[in-house]
Amino acid sequence: MLAFFGMLLAVILVATLAGTDSQTLSYSDFLGRIDSESVKSVTIDGDGGIDGTLTDGSAFVTQLPTALNVSGLDQRL
């Protein structure tokens, strides 16, 4: 029984790590990449989570800061 749970944990761990191809960017780094035209596309969810793709094809995630005024971000993009 212990071996079964060990195998189950290993399968879950491998599946979780395989799905983490996105790099996490700070919000400042994200804005810098926008300004350098390194951001290809973004999706912003209702909670301010950002998933995107850089021009080199790599994926990234970041979070809109809740304490900052982020109005005008859509014009920067």
Backbone as JSON Lines, residues from 0, in Angstrom:
{"i":0,"aa":"M","n":[0.82,-1.19,0.0],"ca":[0.0,0.0,0.0],"c":[0.87,1.26,0.0]}
{"i":1,"aa":"L","n":[1.93,1.26,0.76],"ca":[2.84,2.39,0.82],"c":[3.51,2.61,-0.54]}
{"i":2,"aa":"A","n":[3.84,1.53,-1.22],"ca":[4.44,1.64,-2.55],"c":[3.47,2.28,-3.53]}
{"i":3,"aa":"F","n":[2.19,1.95,-3.41],"ca":[1.19,2.54,-4.29],"c":[1.14,4.05,-4.11]}
{"i":4,"aa":"F","n":[1.1,4.51,-2.87],"ca":[1.05,5.95,-2.62],"c":[2.33,6.64,-3.06]}
{"i":5,"aa":"G","n":[3.45,5.96,-2.92],"ca":[4.71,6.51,-3.41],"c":[4.69,6.68,-4.92]}
{"i":6,"aa":"M","n":[4.17,5.68,-5.62],"ca":[4.07,5.77,-7.09],"c":[3.09,6.87,-7.49]}
{"i":7,"aa":"L","n":[1.97,6.97,-6.79],"ca":[0.98,8.0,-7.09],"c":[1.58,9.39,-6.89]}
{"i":8,"aa":"L","n":[2.31,9.58,-5.81],"ca":[2.97,10.85,-5.55],"c":[3.98,11.17,-6.64]}
{"i":9,"aa":"A","n":[4.74,10.2,-7.08],"ca":[5.73,10.4,-8.14],"c":[5.05,10.81,-9.45]}
{"i":10,"aa":"V","n":[3.95,10.17,-9.79],"ca":[3.22,10.5,-11.02],"c":[2.67,11.93,-10.95]}
{"i":11,"aa":"I","n":[2.11,12.3,-9.82],"ca":[1.57,13.65,-9.65],"c":[2.68,14.68,-9.73]}
{"i":12,"aa":"L","n":[3.81,14.41,-9.11],"ca":[4.94,15.33,-9.12],"c":[5.47,15.53,-10.53]}
{"i":13,"aa":"V","n":[5.64,14.46,-11.28],"ca":[6.12,14.55,-12.66],"c":[5.14,15.32,-13.52]}
{"i":14,"aa":"A","n":[3.85,15.06,-13.37],"ca":[2.83,15.77,-14.15],"c":[2.82,17.26,-13.81]}
{"i":15,"aa":"T","n":[2.99,17.59,-12.55],"ca":[3.01,18.98,-12.13],"c":[4.23,19.7,-12.69]}
{"i":16,"aa":"L","n":[5.39,19.09,-12.59],"ca":[6.61,19.72,-13.09],"c":[6.6,19.83,-14.6]}
{"i":17,"aa":"A","n":[5.99,18.91,-15.29],"ca":[5.94,18.95,-16.75],"c":[5.07,20.11,-17.23]}
{"i":18,"aa":"G","n":[4.13,20.56,-16.43],"ca":[3.25,21.64,-16.83],"c":[3.75,23.03,-16.46]}
{"i":19,"aa":"T","n":[4.97,23.15,-15.97],"ca":[5.49,24.44,-15.52],"c":[6.56,24.95,-16.47]}
{"i":20,"aa":"D","n":[6.2,25.11,-17.73],"ca":[7.14,25.62,-18.71],"c":[7.19,27.14,-18.72]}
{"i":21,"aa":"S","n":[6.29,27.81,-18.03],"ca":[6.24,29.26,-18.02],"c":[7.22,29.82,-17.01]}
{"i":22,"aa":"Q","n":[7.9,30.89,-17.42],"ca":[8.75,31.6,-16.47],"c":[7.91,32.67,-15.78]}
{"i":23,"aa":"T","n":[8.2,32.94,-14.53],"ca":[7.5,33.97,-13.78],"c":[8.28,35.26,-13.88]}
{"i":24,"aa":"L","n":[7.62,36.31,-14.37],"ca":[8.24,37.62,-14.49],"c":[7.71,38.54,-13.4]}
{"i":25,"aa":"S","n":[8.56,39.4,-12.87],"ca":[8.06,40.45,-12.0],"c":[7.25,41.41,-12.88]}
{"i":26,"aa":"Y","n":[6.4,42.19,-12.26],"ca":[5.59,43.14,-13.03],"c":[6.5,44.17,-13.72]}
{"i":27,"aa":"S","n":[7.56,44.6,-13.04],"ca":[8.5,45.56,-13.63],"c":[9.2,44.96,-14.86]}
{"i":28,"aa":"D","n":[9.59,43.71,-14.76],"ca":[10.23,43.03,-15.9],"c":[9.23,42.9,-17.05]}
{"i":29,"aa":"F","n":[7.98,42.58,-16.73],"ca":[6.93,42.5,-17.73],"c":[6.78,43.82,-18.48]}
{"i":30,"aa":"L","n":[6.73,44.94,-17.74],"ca":[6.6,46.25,-18.39],"c":[7.83,46.56,-19.25]}
{"i":31,"aa":"G","n":[9.01,46.2,-18.77],"ca":[10.22,46.41,-19.56],"c":[10.19,45.61,-20.85]}
{"i":32,"aa":"R","n":[9.67,44.41,-20.8],"ca":[9.58,43.59,-22.02],"c":[8.53,44.13,-22.98]}
{"i":33,"aa":"I","n":[7.47,44.74,-22.44],"ca":[6.5,45.4,-23.31],"c":[7.2,46.55,-24.04]}
{"i":34,"aa":"D","n":[7.92,47.37,-23.28],"ca":[8.59,48.54,-23.86],"c":[9.65,48.15,-24.88]}
{"i":35,"aa":"S","n":[10.28,46.99,-24.7],"ca":[11.29,46.54,-25.66],"c":[10.68,45.7,-26.78]}
{"i":36,"aa":"E","n":[9.34,45.66,-26.8],"ca":[8.58,44.93,-27.83],"c":[8.92,43.44,-27.87]}
{"i":37,"aa":"S","n":[9.14,42.87,-26.67],"ca":[9.45,41.44,-26.55],"c":[8.22,40.61,-26.22]}
{"i":38,"aa":"V","n":[7.06,41.23,-26.03],"ca":[5.84,40.52,-25.68],"c":[5.0,40.33,-26.94]}
{"i":39,"aa":"K","n":[4.69,39.07,-27.24],"ca":[3.9,38.75,-28.43],"c":[2.41,38.8,-28.13]}
{"i":40,"aa":"S","n":[1.98,38.18,-27.02],"ca":[0.56,38.14,-26.68],"c":[0.39,37.97,-25.18]}
{"i":41,"aa":"V","n":[-0.76,38.44,-24.67],"ca":[-1.1,38.28,-23.25],"c":[-2.58,37.98,-23.09]}
{"i":42,"aa":"T","n":[-2.91,37.29,-22.02],"ca":[-4.28,37.08,-21.59],"c":[-4.33,37.48,-20.12]}
{"i":43,"aa":"I","n":[-5.25,38.37,-19.78],"ca":[-5.39,38.83,-18.4],"c":[-6.71,38.3,-17.86]}
{"i":44,"aa":"D","n":[-6.64,37.55,-16.75],"ca":[-7.87,37.01,-16.18],"c":[-8.51,38.02,-15.23]}
{"i":45,"aa":"G","n":[-9.66,37.7,-14.72],"ca":[-10.42,38.6,-13.87],"c":[-9.76,38.92,-12.54]}
{"i":46,"aa":"D","n":[-8.79,38.13,-12.13],"ca":[-8.08,38.36,-10.87],"c":[-6.75,39.06,-11.09]}
{"i":47,"aa":"G","n":[-6.46,39.49,-12.32],"ca":[-5.21,40.19,-12.6],"c":[-4.04,39.28,-12.94]}
{"i":48,"aa":"G","n":[-4.3,37.99,-13.08],"ca":[-3.25,37.06,-13.49],"c":[-2.99,37.22,-14.98]}
{"i":49,"aa":"I","n":[-1.74,37.24,-15.36],"ca":[-1.36,37.42,-16.76],"c":[-0.6,36.2,-17.25]}
{"i":50,"aa":"D","n":[-1.08,35.61,-18.34],"ca":[-0.37,34.54,-19.05],"c":[0.01,35.14,-20.39]}
{"i":51,"aa":"G","n":[1.23,34.89,-20.85],"ca":[1.62,35.46,-22.12],"c":[2.69,34.68,-22.82]}
{"i":52,"aa":"T","n":[3.0,35.16,-24.02],"ca":[4.04,34.58,-24.85],"c":[4.97,35.69,-25.28]}
{"i":53,"aa":"L","n":[6.27,35.43,-25.17],"ca":[7.27,36.39,-25.63],"c":[7.54,36.16,-27.11]}
{"i":54,"aa":"T","n":[8.19,37.12,-27.75],"ca":[8.46,37.01,-29.17],"c":[9.38,35.85,-29.51]}
{"i":55,"aa":"D","n":[10.14,35.35,-28.51],"ca":[11.0,34.18,-28.76],"c":[10.23,32.86,-28.61]}
{"i":56,"aa":"G","n":[8.92,32.95,-28.31],"ca":[8.08,31.76,-28.19],"c":[7.95,31.22,-26.79]}
{"i":57,"aa":"S","n":[8.71,31.74,-25.84],"ca":[8.63,31.23,-24.47],"c":[7.41,31.82,-23.76]}
{"i":58,"aa":"A","n":[6.86,31.03,-22.85],"ca":[5.67,31.43,-22.1],"c":[6.09,32.09,-20.79]}
{"i":59,"aa":"F","n":[5.22,32.98,-20.29],"ca":[5.48,33.62,-19.01],"c":[4.17,33.85,-18.28]}
{"i":60,"aa":"V","n":[4.3,34.07,-16.98],"ca":[3.17,34.47,-16.14],"c":[3.63,35.63,-15.27]}
{"i":61,"aa":"T","n":[2.68,36.48,-14.91],"ca":[2.93,37.55,-13.95],"c":[1.6,37.94,-13.34]}
{"i":62,"aa":"Q","n":[1.6,38.91,-12.47],"ca":[0.39,39.33,-11.77],"c":[0.33,40.85,-11.76]}
{"i":63,"aa":"L","n":[-0.85,41.39,-12.11],"ca":[-1.05,42.82,-11.98],"c":[-1.02,43.17,-10.5]}
{"i":64,"aa":"P","n":[-0.25,44.18,-10.12],"ca":[-0.24,44.57,-8.71],"c":[-1.54,45.27,-8.35]}
{"i":65,"aa":"T","n":[-2.13,44.91,-7.24],"ca":[-3.41,45.47,-6.86],"c":[-3.27,46.86,-6.25]}
{"i":66,"aa":"A","n":[-2.09,47.21,-5.75],"ca":[-1.9,48.5,-5.09],"c":[-1.54,49.61,-6.07]}
{"i":67,"aa":"L","n":[-1.25,49.28,-7.31],"ca":[-0.86,50.28,-8.3],"c":[-1.99,50.59,-9.25]}
{"i":68,"aa":"N","n":[-1.97,51.79,-9.76],"ca":[-2.91,52.17,-10.79],"c":[-2.37,51.65,-12.11]}
{"i":69,"aa":"V","n":[-3.02,50.65,-12.68],"ca":[-2.53,50.04,-13.93],"c":[-3.35,50.49,-15.13]}
{"i":70,"aa":"S","n":[-4.1,51.58,-14.95],"ca":[-4.84,52.09,-16.11],"c":[-3.84,52.53,-17.16]}
{"i":71,"aa":"G","n":[-4.19,52.34,-18.39],"ca":[-3.29,52.68,-19.5],"c":[-2.45,51.51,-19.96]}
{"i":72,"aa":"L","n":[-2.51,50.38,-19.25],"ca":[-1.73,49.21,-19.66],"c":[-2.17,48.74,-21.04]}
{"i":73,"aa":"D","n":[-3.47,48.8,-21.3],"ca":[-3.95,48.34,-22.6],"c":[-3.37,49.17,-23.75]}
{"i":74,"aa":"Q","n":[-3.12,50.47,-23.55],"ca":[-2.49,51.28,-24.58],"c":[-1.03,50.91,-24.77]}
{"i":75,"aa":"R","n":[-0.34,50.53,-23.68],"ca":[1.06,50.13,-23.78],"c":[1.2,48.84,-24.56]}
{"i":76,"aa":"L","n":[0.22,47.94,-24.4],"ca":[0.27,46.67,-25.1],"c":[-0.04,46.91,-26.55]}
